[in-house]
Amino acid sequence: MTTDPLPPPPLPAHSPRPPDAPTALDGIRVVDFSHFLAGPLATMLLADLGADVIKIEKPDGGDDFRTFRPRIGPDDDVSAAFVWANRNKRSITLDLKRPEGRQVALDLAVTADVVVENFSAGVMTSLGLDHATLSALNPRLIYCAVSAYGRSGPDADRLGFDPIVQAETGFMSLTGPPDGEPTRSGPAIMDMSTGMMACNAVLGALVARHRHGLGQYLEVSLFDTATLMLGFHAANYLVTGVPHRRTGNTSSDAAPVGVFHTADGPLYLAVASDRIFRRLATEVLGRPDLAADPDFAEATSRVPNRFRLAAELEAVLATAPRQHWLDRLRAAGVPAGAVRTLDEGMGSAEMAGRGTLSRIDHPTLGPVPNMAPPFRLAGTPVVDPVAAPTVGQHTDEILADVLGYGPQEIAALTEAGAFGPAD
């Protein structure tokens, strides 16, 4: 039975950081040629840590991620997805097809600590903005190329997206019911994981540059990240030669693990040791006989008998509401949680208690939702969030403050179409 979704929870105003606290990446400039998701997420995380991120966008509409649905604002002109992935950045529009636009991009890259790009193979070379060109002018530059299959190898020229690499690496084969089709994950976890890996690589390269004085070239690909995300299942296969088979919401390594139904809603149990199982049986369910049963006493016997054990558990769990069992499970130290819909998760007490959600002001959209980054630094707190920019919002500011261009130079570039068609 389906129910109407809950309305979004009220979003509190963002609580500002301590005014005098430093940031981790103060003074670091990132010139961001990336678009869509993996690259922009990486640069947003760097911006959260205090880097000055300059987002280069094409004049005719900017980053294509802006056109995703649903769109928000009075003119239905920008996607919620773009706003989510591009806070704390400044935007400049450049027509990279024109030599004047390319020269501005080159001037910006010379001032940068980091360049991030996720164009198709060969595009940055054709623009004269490749690593070899830029590093010759700026030896301290860290150049990060994000792509689907890497910049070398037989598939370097292929286009690829998150679900495709989920399919190709075998990730999908690990997800879904055992008697159903391989299933992609709901969220674009390979794009997001690749963005986080790119951020990690840049941070590592910044530390290396601090020690050795030179920048370097970095590659991060969705395919390589998806391979990592196979986790220990890949390691197990490489050791045993036996591929993991889908188990749905259960586990082939531990039991009881999965979704269990109470009198008024499902919960998820993850019992990973014999000790925790004894607590579940005796302190939560009042069934010490389950802990003593040789079919269930140890993990080696519980796993092959997990479906019979699940029936025993559900018979007990069905006698009381979910919250009753969650309270008992927490008191006994048994890992468990309510199985929620997205709207229930957003409105949960845990979400509110962590202060993850807030609202911030956008220059044209009014208040927009904001989700805090998942890391918290006590000594160098993340910056206060500034909403994603409008297309080219900071063009004049960047030209004047970063590059030192004067009014006449800016006017000449504008007339030449460096920032898009002149009005």
C-alpha positions in Angstrom: 0.0 0.0 0.0 1.4 3.4 -0.9 0.9 6.6 1.1 1.2 10.2 0.2 4.8 11.5 0.8 5.4 13.7 3.8 6.0 17.4 3.1 9.6 18.5 3.3 10.7 19.3 6.8 11.1 23.0 7.9 14.7 24.0 7.2 16.4 26.2 9.8 18.7 29.1 8.8 22.3 28.1 8.6 24.3 28.5 11.8 27.4 30.5 11.0 30.9 29.3 11.8 33.1 31.0 14.3 34.0 34.3 12.6 37.8 34.2 13.3 38.4 30.5 12.6 40.7 29.7 9.6 39.8 27.4 6.8 41.8 24.4 5.7 42.3 25.6 2.1 42.5 29.3 2.6 44.5 30.9 -0.3 44.0 27.9 -2.6 42.5 28.7 -6.0 40.7 26.1 -8.1 39.8 26.7 -11.7 37.0 24.4 -12.4 36.2 23.4 -16.0 34.0 20.5 -15.0 30.3 20.0 -15.5 27.5 17.7 -14.5 28.3 15.8 -11.3 31.6 14.0 -10.5 33.9 17.0 -11.2 31.5 19.7 -9.7 31.0 17.6 -6.5 34.8 17.4 -6.1 35.3 21.1 -6.5 32.4 21.9 -4.2 34.0 19.8 -1.4 37.2 21.8 -2.0 35.2 25.0 -1.8 33.6 23.8 1.5 37.1 23.5 2.8 37.9 27.1 1.9 39.3 27.0 -1.6 38.3 29.8 -4.0 36.6 27.8 -6.8 36.1 29.6 -10.1 33.6 27.7 -12.2 34.1 28.3 -15.9 30.7 27.9 -17.8 29.7 28.2 -21.4 27.8 31.3 -22.2 24.7 29.6 -23.7 23.1 28.3 -20.5 26.2 27.3 -18.5 26.7 23.8 -17.0 24.2 21.4 -18.5 23.4 20.2 -15.0 21.4 23.4 -14.7 18.7 21.9 -17.0 17.9 18.8 -14.9 14.4 18.4 -13.5 12.9 19.5 -11.3 13.8 23.1 -11.8 13.2 25.7 -9.1 12.8 29.5 -8.9 10.3 32.0 -10.3 11.4 31.4 -13.9 11.9 27.6 -13.6 15.4 28.2 -14.7 17.8 26.1 -12.6 17.7 22.5 -11.3 17.7 21.6 -7.7 20.5 19.2 -8.6 22.8 22.0 -9.8 22.1 24.0 -6.7 22.9 21.0 -4.6 26.3 20.4 -6.2 27.7 23.9 -6.8 27.6 25.9 -3.6 30.5 28.1 -2.5 31.7 28.8 -6.1 32.1 31.8 -8.3 31.0 31.6 -12.0 32.5 33.1 -15.1 31.2 32.6 -18.6 33.9 32.0 -21.3 33.4 31.1 -24.9 36.3 28.6 -25.2 35.7 28.4 -29.0 37.0 31.9 -29.3 40.7 32.7 -28.9 39.9 35.6 -26.6 37.9 33.3 -24.3 40.7 30.7 -24.3 43.2 33.3 -23.4 41.2 34.4 -20.3 41.0 30.7 -19.3 44.7 30.4 -19.8 45.3 33.5 -17.7 43.1 32.0 -14.9 44.9 28.7 -15.0 48.3 30.4 -14.6 47.0 31.9 -11.3 45.6 28.6 -10.1 46.7 26.0 -7.6 44.4 23.4 -9.0 42.6 22.8 -12.4 39.8 20.3 -12.6 38.3 19.2 -15.9 36.1 16.4 -17.1 35.8 17.0 -20.8 35.9 14.2 -23.3 39.4 13.0 -24.3 41.4 15.5 -26.3 39.2 18.5 -25.7 41.5 20.3 -23.3 44.4 19.6 -25.7 42.5 21.1 -28.6 41.8 24.2 -26.5 45.5 24.6 -25.5 44.6 24.0 -21.9 46.0 20.6 -21.4 48.4 19.6 -18.6 51.5 19.9 -20.6 50.7 23.4 -21.7 49.6 24.7 -18.3 52.3 23.0 -16.2 55.0 24.6 -18.5 53.6 27.9 -17.5 52.7 27.0 -13.9 54.9 24.2 -12.6 53.1 24.2 -9.2 49.8 23.5 -10.8 47.8 20.4 -9.8 45.9 19.2 -12.8 43.0 16.8 -12.1 41.4 15.0 -15.1 38.1 13.3 -14.2 36.7 10.9 -16.8 34.7 7.7 -17.3 37.5 5.4 -18.3 40.7 7.3 -17.6 43.0 9.2 -20.1 44.9 6.1 -21.1 44.0 2.6 -22.2 41.8 1.3 -25.0 38.6 3.0 -23.7 40.0 6.5 -23.1 37.9 7.9 -25.9 34.6 6.4 -24.7 31.8 8.3 -23.1 30.4 6.8 -20.0 28.0 7.4 -17.2 27.4 6.1 -13.7 25.0 3.2 -14.4 27.2 2.0 -17.3 30.2 1.5 -15.2 28.0 -0.1 -12.5 27.0 -2.6 -15.2 30.5 -3.1 -16.7 32.5 -3.6 -13.5 30.0 -6.2 -12.1 28.7 -3.8 -9.4 25.1 -4.3 -10.6 25.5 -8.1 -10.4 25.9 -7.7 -6.6 22.7 -5.7 -6.1 19.1 -6.8 -6.2 17.1 -9.9 -5.3 18.7 -13.2 -5.9 16.1 -14.3 -8.4 15.8 -10.9 -10.2 17.9 -8.8 -12.6 21.1 -7.1 -11.6 20.1 -3.7 -10.2 21.7 -0.3 -10.4 21.8 1.8 -7.2 19.2 4.5 -6.9 21.6 7.4 -6.2 24.5 8.1 -8.7 27.0 6.6 -6.3 29.8 6.2 -8.8 29.6 9.8 -9.8 29.6 10.9 -6.2 32.3 8.5 -5.1 34.5 9.6 -8.1 34.0 13.2 -7.0 35.1 12.3 -3.5 38.1 10.4 -4.8 39.1 13.4 -7.0 38.9 15.6 -3.9 41.1 13.2 -2.0 43.6 13.1 -4.8 43.8 16.9 -5.0 44.2 17.1 -1.2 47.0 14.6 -1.4 48.7 16.4 -4.2 48.5 19.7 -2.3 50.3 18.0 0.7 52.9 16.6 -1.8 53.4 20.1 -3.3 53.9 21.6 0.2 56.7 19.1 0.7 58.3 19.0 -2.7 57.3 22.3 -4.3 55.9 20.9 -7.6 52.4 20.2 -8.9 51.4 17.1 -10.7 48.9 15.4 -13.0 46.0 13.4 -11.5 43.6 11.0 -13.1 40.4 9.8 -11.5 37.9 7.7 -13.4 34.4 6.3 -12.8 35.5 2.9 -13.9 38.4 2.7 -11.4 36.2 4.1 -8.6 33.5 1.6 -9.4 36.1 -1.2 -9.2 37.1 0.0 -5.7 33.4 0.2 -4.7 33.1 -3.6 -5.4 34.8 -3.8 -2.0 35.7 -7.0 -0.3 33.4 -8.9 -2.8 36.1 -8.4 -5.4 38.8 -9.4 -3.1 36.9 -12.5 -2.1 36.5 -13.5 -5.8 40.2 -12.9 -6.6 41.2 -15.2 -3.7 38.6 -17.9 -4.1 37.6 -17.7 -7.8 33.9 -17.8 -6.7 31.9 -14.7 -7.6 29.5 -13.3 -5.0 25.8 -14.0 -5.7 23.1 -11.5 -5.1 21.4 -11.9 -1.7 18.9 -9.1 -1.8 18.5 -7.6 1.7 20.1 -10.6 3.4 23.7 -11.5 3.7 25.8 -14.6 2.8 28.3 -13.7 5.6 26.2 -13.0 8.7 22.7 -13.6 10.0 20.2 -12.3 10.9 20.7 -9.5 8.4 17.9 -7.8 6.5 14.4 -6.4 6.6 12.1 -7.7 9.3 8.5 -6.7 9.7 6.9 -5.5 13.0 3.3 -4.8 13.8 3.4 -1.5 12.0 6.4 -1.2 9.8 9.7 -2.7 8.7 13.1 -2.4 10.4 16.6 -3.5 9.3 18.7 -5.7 11.5 22.5 -6.3 11.1 23.7 -8.9 13.5 27.4 -9.4 12.7 28.6 -11.6 15.6 27.5 -14.4 17.9 27.7 -12.1 20.9 25.2 -9.7 19.4 22.9 -12.5 18.4 22.8 -13.7 22.0 21.8 -10.2 23.1 19.1 -10.1 20.4 17.7 -13.5 21.4 17.7 -13.1 25.1 17.5 -9.3 25.9 15.3 -8.2 23.0 13.1 -11.0 21.9 12.9 -13.0 25.1 13.8 -16.2 23.2 17.0 -17.6 24.9 16.1 -20.9 23.2 17.2 -19.4 19.8 20.6 -18.6 21.2 20.9 -22.2 22.5 19.7 -23.9 19.3 22.7 -25.4 17.5 21.2 -24.3 14.2 21.5 -20.7 15.3 24.1 -20.5 18.0 27.0 -19.7 15.7 27.3 -17.7 12.5 28.5 -20.8 10.6 25.1 -22.4 11.3 22.9 -19.3 11.3 23.8 -18.3 7.7 22.6 -21.6 6.1 19.5 -21.5 8.3 18.9 -17.8 8.0 15.5 -18.0 6.4 14.1 -20.3 9.1 15.6 -18.0 11.7 14.0 -15.0 10.0 10.6 -16.7 10.3 11.2 -17.2 14.0 12.2 -13.5 14.4 9.3 -12.1 12.5 6.8 -14.1 14.5 8.0 -12.3 17.6 8.5 -8.9 16.0 4.9 -8.9 14.6 3.5 -8.8 18.2 4.5 -5.1 18.9 5.1 -1.8 17.0 8.4 -1.0 15.4 9.4 1.7 17.9 8.9 -0.7 20.8 11.5 -3.0 19.1 13.8 -0.2 18.1 14.0 1.0 21.7 14.7 -2.5 23.0 17.3 -3.1 20.3 19.1 0.1 21.1 19.1 -0.6 24.8 20.6 -4.1 24.1 23.3 -2.8 21.7 21.9 -4.6 18.7 22.4 -2.6 15.4 19.1 -1.8 13.8 17.1 1.0 12.2 13.8 1.8 10.8 13.4 1.2 7.0 12.3 4.7 5.9 11.2 6.3 2.7 13.3 9.3 1.5 10.7 11.8 2.9 10.8 10.0 6.2 14.6 10.0 6.3 14.7 13.8 5.6 12.2 14.4 8.4 13.8 12.1 10.9 15.0 13.1 14.4 18.5 11.8 13.4 18.7 14.2 10.5 17.5 17.1 12.6 19.8 16.2 15.5 22.9 16.3 13.3 22.0 19.7 11.9 22.6 18.4 8.3 19.8 20.4 6.6 19.5 24.1 6.5 18.4 26.9 4.2 20.5 29.5 2.5 19.7 32.5 0.3 20.1 32.3 -3.5 20.5 35.6 -5.5 17.4 34.8 -7.7 15.7 31.8 -6.2 15.2 33.0 -2.6 15.8 30.4 0.2 17.1 27.1 -1.1 17.9 23.9 0.8 21.4 23.1 1.8 22.9 19.8 2.9 26.1 20.2 5.0 29.2 18.3 3.9 29.8 15.1 5.8 33.1 16.1 7.4 33.5 18.4 10.4 36.8 20.0 11.3 37.1 21.5 14.7 40.1 23.7 14.1 39.3 24.8 10.5 35.6 24.6 10.1 34.0 24.4 6.7 33.0 27.7 5.2 29.6 29.1 5.6 27.6 28.0 2.6 26.9 30.4 -0.3 24.3 29.3 -2.8 25.3 28.1 -6.2 26.0 31.0 -8.6 23.9 32.1 -11.5 25.5 31.7 -14.9 28.4 34.1 -15.1 27.4 35.9 -11.9 31.0 36.7 -11.0 32.5 37.4 -14.4 33.5 41.0 -14.0 34.6 40.4 -10.4 36.9 37.6 -11.4 38.4 39.5 -14.3 39.1 42.6 -12.2 40.1 41.0 -8.9 41.8 37.8 -10.0 43.3 38.8 -13.3 43.7 42.6 -12.8 41.9 43.4 -16.1 41.0 47.0 -16.4 37.6 48.4 -17.7 39.0 48.9 -21.3 40.4 45.4 -21.5 37.2 43.9 -20.2 35.2 46.0 -22.7 37.4 44.8 -25.6 37.0 41.2 -24.6 33.3 41.6 -24.3 33.1 43.1 -27.7 35.2 40.2 -29.1 32.7 37.7 -27.6 35.0 36.2 -25.1 32.1 35.9 -22.6 29.5 35.1 -25.1 27.7 37.1 -27.8 28.0 40.8 -27.1 24.7 42.5 -26.4 
